[in-house]
Each structure stands twice: as C-alpha cells, then as structure tokens.
Amino acid sequence: MFASLGISTLIGAIIVILYCITIIGLVLLVLLENRNPLKTIPWVIVLVFVPGIGLVFYYFFGQEHRRLRIITRRIYKRFLKQTKVYEQPKNIKEIPPNYAPLAHLLNNSSYSAIFKGSEISVYTNGRDKLNALLKDIKNARNHIHLQYYIFRDDKTGNKIRKALIEKAHEGLKIRILYDDVGCWKTKNRFFEQMKKEGIEVYPFLKVVFPILTSKVNYRNHRKIVVIDGEVGYMGGMNIADRYVEGDKLGPWRDTHFRITGPGVHGLQASFLLDWYAISSTLIKGREYYPEVKIMSDMKMQIVMNGPASQWRTLMQAFIFCISNAKKRIYIQTPYFLPTEALNQALQMAALGGIDVRLMIPKCSDTKSAQMASFSYVDKMLKSGAKVYLYAKGFLHSKLLLVDDMLTCIGSSNFDFRSFEHNFEINAFVYQENFAVKIKDIFMQDLRDCEEILYPEWRKRPITGRLAESFMRLFAPLL
C-alpha cells in the first residue's frame, strides 16, 4: 500500500514539475517574441496566476502568427495588378495637400489605390439597410458576392438566403464568405441548403479542433457586399435580427454604407482576394470590374487591414489622422481600447485645443470590454476631450471624422483586436460634403447621449474603478 502511495506521489510530483516547466517555458517564449509589452504583460499574468486556464487560453488565442502569410505580398500585389485596381498613386495630386502623406501611407502599406467619383448612401438603422440590400439583390444581373462576420439563421438571415436562392435559380453566380467563429451559433445546415441550390459558400479560416486552433484568434471581421461590380456595401452591420429589431440592450445603433461608382472595385478586389485565399480560385474578368460612371468629386481609398500584412495599416493611419487634425476629431466606437500610441495621440490633440469627442455605448454586449473601455475615460476627460455615453440602445457604429474633409468608415472598432488580429476593411473618404453629412449624424446621436462630466465621474465607487483598471490590463486580449 505504502509502495503504491509512493509511486502515485512520485508520478504526481513529476506531472507538477513538467507542468511548471511548460508554464515557465511559455512565459519565456512570450518574452522572447518581443511583443508590445502591453500585450506581453497580460499573458504573463494569466500564465503565472491562473496557469490551467491560462494555458488553454494561450493555446487558443495567444500564439503570435502574424508572420504567417495567408497570402504572400507578391501574390497580393500581382492579384491587384491583374484586377487593374492597383496603381501608383497618380491621383494623389488631387488629394488635399495635407492628406497626401496619408494617401501615400495607405498606398505603400496596403496598395490602396485612389478611386475618384463614387457616391455613398448612409444607413443608420438595420431595417433601411436590409431593405436596400434586398432591393439591390433583386435587381442583380450577373453576380452577387457577400462576406460577413456573422450570418444568423434567423428572420433576417432567412430573408437574405431566400433572395439569394431565387437569384441562383435565375443563373446568377453567387459567392458567400462567412467567418467560422462569428457564425459558430449558425448551424451548418443553413449554409448547406444554399450550397444545394447552387450557391458557393466557404467559411473563412475554418477552425478544426485541435489542429487549427491557432486560427481562432485571427478572424475576418469584414462586412462586404458587391453586386455586378457596380453596387457595394460596407460598414458595421452583420446579417442578424438584432441589427434590425434590437435585443435586450435595446435598438442597435449602427452605421452602414452603400457605395456606387469606382470605389466598388476596391470592395470587389478585397472580396476576391479573400475568396482566392480560402478557395484557391482566382476570379477575374471584365464582368467583375465593369466600366462605371464618375458620379462626384469624391476621392476614396479602400483599405484592407489584417494579420496577413506586415504593417498595422489602420492603426498607423489613425495615428496620422489624429496627429494632424486642425479642428475636430469625432469618434464612434462600441469598444474603446486604444493602443498606447493612439491613446497618447488623442490626449495630445485634446490638450492642443482640438475638439475631441468620443461616443461609446452606455450599455455594452461585452461587460469586460466595457469595463476596460471605461478605464480610459478618466485621462481623456482630464486632457479636455468630451466623452459621451450613448443611452438609446447599443452603439455599434464605427466612425472617425477629422476636420471637415476626412472620414474613415468601415468595419474596424477602436481596439487592439481590430488593429492587430482581425481582417478589417475601411474606406478613407476625402470629401467635404460627406464629412458634413457624417458630422450631422454624429450631432444627432448626441441627443441620445449622456455627457460624462469629470467631477461626477470621479465620484464612482472605488471598487468599480479598481475593477475597470484591472480589466484594462487585459485590453490587448479582449
């Protein structure tokens, strides 16, 4: 009996030693990767203080695969040349001079061509966007491309599915990309039915446990629709009932955009590049990039951002925009978890007299992210920025407005995950009329907000402030 007890104790000791060696090894690995300290410290804390859970989370979400190229830069550049949307920035002379360096930056880091002559319609509620999209699907003649992070099997999802199946029966080519993690709650049969009706459907970076767990952390957050190469959609809304009907948080206040004109070709290139990465099928042809009318004096750049690139393009561009603002910086975001560089840039702008206004939700769908977001508010207020809590439901809108000329629209949140881990798509729009339209929308939303005043903000219970500060340690992981 004592002999068996001794053997069990020895085996247990060996397991503990091996486990400790594993944890120490992982901590050393994290340190040797020379990541941003803001990302390194949370993982070290998790691995040391909650080693069991930390080991699982690191295995799923912590491994750094940014150097892994889903598409090589050579193939990326060749693809854009073949589709004729990659050009040297010859139109930069038409960009307002103070934004020429930004246009160069976007072109050099993500091959973002300058498209001149588009028009953009803005939707601030899901019902209007859904109705417009269904109408455009009905009028499609050649092909329909959809890419969404979330595609639910609910009333909204089934309306879209039914419309797509009807067009497939008419002989149109329909291709769908959905994110495998974003659609975990959607049963496979929802997509299988579309496949049976002749629609091509692929998940993005399909997760097959345990072999491909490293891909869990890199998700495709883009929301793109391209119809006949002439009409495009992008923005913050996914395909789900909550964007149309709201949920327990109330109405979902989001912003989405319908683009017509040359800018659609940028959305098309992004979709077909992702399609090539997942299906290994290179799709090209005049029907996908038809001649389109010049409809305005609007200039825009479609920017693809993600871990497949060696540059953090959106973060760099945001820093440039904020640092070079002359009058105002207006931001709407559901999650405010800025990198330290962005945080400092915003505070310096406010301290320098720029009208900095930040709008975030009063109630969030992610409690941990909201707590971490609130931890940044104190310094923002001290620097002179104005912070507003949107109280009429859940604010899911993603907007950056700088002065009276530049607007950034798209899928990216103002957080670590969007800047470093997710595949995102944003448009940088250079036009005063559009900037004024976005500013008016922002000002209208202020009516449904509560402004945070510093004296009252500091009176919050110390326990709440400590909890927020603690969650901020994990901001790079949220």
SULVEN-V309505 format. One record per pair of residues at least 4 apart in sequence whose C-alpha atoms are under 6 Angstrom apart, sorted by sequence separation. I is the first residue (numbers start at 1). J is the second residue. D is the distance in Angstrom with one decimal. If there is no record, write none. Layout:
I	J	D
I	J	D
//
This chain:
15	19	6.0
21	25	5.9
37	41	5.9
44	48	6.0
45	49	5.9
46	50	5.4
47	51	4.6
50	54	5.5
51	55	5.7
54	58	5.9
57	61	5.7
58	62	4.1
73	77	6.0
75	79	5.9
104	108	5.9
105	109	6.0
106	110	5.7
107	111	4.2
126	130	6.0
153	157	5.2
154	158	5.9
158	162	5.9
168	172	5.1
189	193	6.0
195	199	4.8
208	212	5.4
209	213	5.9
227	231	5.2
241	245	5.7
242	246	4.2
246	250	5.3
269	273	5.9
275	279	5.7
276	280	4.6
286	290	5.6
314	318	6.0
319	323	5.9
338	342	5.7
348	352	6.0
350	354	5.0
381	385	5.2
402	406	5.3
416	420	5.8
417	421	5.0
418	422	5.0
80	85	5.7
81	86	5.1
95	100	6.0
107	112	4.3
152	157	5.3
167	172	5.8
194	199	5.4
195	200	5.9
207	212	5.6
226	231	5.8
242	247	5.5
246	251	4.1
276	281	4.9
338	343	5.6
349	354	5.4
380	385	5.4
413	418	5.7
417	422	6.0
80	86	5.0
106	112	5.5
123	129	5.7
226	232	4.4
246	252	5.2
276	282	5.3
350	356	5.7
401	407	4.6
412	418	5.4
47	54	4.7
225	232	5.3
400	407	5.8
46	54	5.1
225	233	4.9
400	408	5.0
224	233	5.5
243	252	5.5
224	234	5.0
399	409	5.4
223	234	5.5
412	424	5.8
411	424	5.8
411	425	5.8
398	413	5.9
410	425	5.9
410	426	4.1
27	44	5.8
409	426	5.5
409	427	5.3
236	255	5.9
408	427	5.7
236	256	5.8
408	428	4.6
235	256	4.2
407	428	5.8
235	257	5.8
323	345	6.0
407	429	5.2
180	203	5.2
234	257	5.4
319	342	5.8
406	429	5.7
177	201	6.0
179	203	5.5
180	204	5.7
233	257	5.5
406	430	4.9
174	199	5.3
175	200	4.8
176	201	4.7
177	202	5.1
178	203	5.0
179	204	4.8
233	258	4.6
405	430	5.6
87	113	5.9
175	201	5.9
177	203	5.7
178	204	5.9
180	206	5.4
232	258	5.7
233	259	6.0
328	354	5.4
334	360	5.5
405	431	5.1
86	113	5.7
232	259	5.0
327	354	5.3
328	355	4.4
329	356	4.8
330	357	4.9
331	358	4.9
332	359	4.9
333	360	5.6
334	361	5.9
362	389	4.7
405	432	4.4
231	259	5.9
328	356	5.8
357	385	5.9
359	387	6.0
361	389	5.2
362	390	5.3
404	432	5.5
407	435	5.8
143	172	5.3
145	174	5.9
147	176	5.8
149	178	5.7
231	260	4.9
356	385	4.9
357	386	4.8
358	387	4.8
359	388	4.7
360	389	5.3
361	390	4.7
362	391	5.4
142	172	5.3
143	173	4.6
144	174	4.8
145	175	5.0
146	176	4.8
147	177	4.6
148	178	5.2
149	179	4.9
230	260	6.0
357	387	5.8
359	389	6.0
405	435	5.5
143	174	5.6
145	176	5.9
147	178	5.7
261	292	5.6
404	435	5.6
150	182	5.0
232	264	5.3
261	293	5.9
351	383	5.2
149	182	5.3
150	183	5.3
153	186	5.8
350	383	5.7
361	394	5.8
152	186	5.6
350	384	5.3
361	395	5.0
350	385	5.4
266	302	5.6
337	373	5.6
347	383	5.5
336	373	5.0
179	220	5.7
392	448	5.7
391	448	5.9
390	448	6.0
391	449	5.4
229	288	5.1
390	449	4.3
229	289	5.5
389	449	5.2
416	476	5.4
334	395	5.7
388	449	5.8
389	450	5.1
334	396	4.9
388	450	5.5
388	451	4.4
333	397	5.7
388	452	5.8
332	397	5.9
333	398	4.8
387	452	5.7
332	398	5.3
332	399	5.0
331	399	5.6
331	400	4.8
330	400	5.8
330	401	5.0
149	221	5.0
329	401	5.7
329	402	4.8
328	402	5.7
148	223	4.5
328	403	4.9
147	223	5.5
327	403	5.2
338	414	6.0
147	224	5.0
338	415	5.0
146	224	5.8
336	414	5.3
337	415	4.3
146	225	4.5
336	415	5.8
145	225	5.5
333	413	5.8
145	226	5.1
144	226	5.9
157	239	5.8
144	227	4.7
157	240	6.0
143	227	6.0
156	240	5.6
143	228	5.2
156	241	5.3
142	228	5.5
150	238	5.4
151	239	4.8
152	240	5.2
150	239	6.0
375	468	5.3
375	469	5.6
372	468	5.2
371	468	4.7
372	471	5.0
372	472	4.4
315	419	5.8
307	421	5.7
306	422	5.5
126	243	4.9
127	244	5.0
306	423	4.2
126	244	4.3
305	423	5.7
305	424	5.1
304	425	4.8
303	425	5.6
303	426	5.3
302	426	6.0
303	427	5.9
302	427	4.5
301	427	5.5
301	428	5.2
300	428	5.4
300	429	4.4
124	254	5.6
300	430	5.9
124	255	4.6
299	430	5.2
123	255	5.6
123	256	5.1
298	431	5.3
122	257	4.8
121	257	5.6
121	258	5.0
120	258	5.5
120	259	4.6
119	259	5.8
119	260	5.4
252	393	5.8
253	394	6.0
118	260	5.7
251	393	4.7
252	394	4.9
253	395	4.9
254	396	4.9
255	397	5.1
118	261	4.3
250	393	4.2
253	396	5.8
254	397	4.2
118	262	5.7
249	393	5.4
118	263	5.8
249	394	5.9
115	262	5.8
115	263	5.5
60	213	5.4
60	214	5.8
61	217	5.0
235	410	4.2
236	411	5.0
234	410	6.0
235	411	5.1
117	294	4.4
118	295	5.6
117	295	4.9
118	296	5.9
117	296	4.4
117	297	5.2
118	298	5.9
117	298	5.2
116	298	5.7
116	299	4.5
115	299	5.6
115	300	5.3
114	300	5.7
114	301	5.0
113	301	5.9
112	301	5.7
222	411	5.8
112	302	5.9
112	303	5.7
221	422	6.0
220	422	5.7
221	423	5.6
222	424	4.9
218	421	5.2
219	422	5.0
220	423	4.6
221	424	5.5
222	425	5.7
218	422	5.4
70	308	5.8
69	308	5.0
66	307	5.2
42	473	6.0
42	474	5.5
39	476	5.5
//
